């Protein structure tokens, strides 16, 4: 699978998770689309997650691990559910988004 297929970028976290789930202060709730995660977990994929304004910083986590987190209904979207992952449980990657995209281009012979 390509980086694009495995990548999630979250602009805004799910607010209030410290109260909703009893998590420690300062933890952001990163909402990852449940249907997409469930599909990626079937093939035991590692996913790439970015969040906030910086689009280059990438974190990783196994899709199966994400399935252990609470499911959250997104009130502004009908019938959309996300797994809410603790931002502190994501692993910071040594590679940037650009590194992953260039790697994919090289593998696919587009560079």
N, C-alpha and C positions, 0 to 999 in steps of 0.2 A: 504494500500500500504506500501511497505517496504521503508526503508531509501534509499536503492540503486536505487529504481525506482523514487524517488523524489529528488535525489541528482544530482547537477551539480558541477563540479570543473573546473574552468577556469584558465588555466596556464598563459595566456597572455591577458590583456585587449584590447579593441579596442582603438587604439591611435587616437588622434586628435578630440575627442568628444567635447572638450571645444570649438573648432572652428566650428565643424560641426553643433552642436546643440545649441551653445550659452550658454553652461553650465559654471559655475564658475571654475576658475583654481583649480587644485588639485583633481578634480573628475575623477575617472576612469570609463570607459564605460565597463560594464560587459555584454557580448553577450550571450544570452540564446536562444537555438534553438527554433525557432518559432513553428514548427510542434509539438514538444514535449510539449511546454508550452500550446499551444491551446488544446491539448488533456487533460492535467492535469487541465486546467481551467474548462473543462466541468463538472468535479466532485468537483470543488471548493477546490482544494488541496493547502496546504502550501508546498512550495518547500524549499529545503536546498541548499545553495550556498556557495561554498568555492572558493577562488581565490588566486593566487600567490603560493609561495613556501611552505607555511605552510598548510599542508593538514588537520590539526586538527580543525582549527577555522572555525566555521560554522555560516552562516547568514541565516535568513529566510525572506520570502516574499510570499504573496498569488499569485498564478498563474494568477488570474484574474487581479490583480494590475499590473503585468508585461505586460499584454496586452495593458495597457495605454501608454507604452513607444514607441519610434520610432522604426520602422523596418529598419534593416540595411542589405544590400546585402553583403555577404562575397565574396570579389573578388577572393580569392585563391581557392574557392570551387564553382563549377557550381551549380546553382539553390539552394543555401543554404541561408536562411534568419535567422536573429536573432533579438530578441527584445534587445535593448540596454538600460540597467538599470543603473541608477546612483549608484555608489558604496556607496554613502552617504545615499541612501534611503533603503538600506538593514538593517535589524534588527539583531544585534549580538545576537546569542543564548548563553545561559548559559551552554549548553551541547557541548561536543566536538564530532567529528566524531566517535571516539571510543565509547562514551556513547550511541550514536544512534545505532551503529552496535550491541553492547551488548544488548541493549533493544530489538532490533528485534530478536536476537537469543533467548532471554528469552521468548518472546511472541510466537515464533514458536517452542518452546520446544527443541532447539538445544544447550542449555546450562545447 
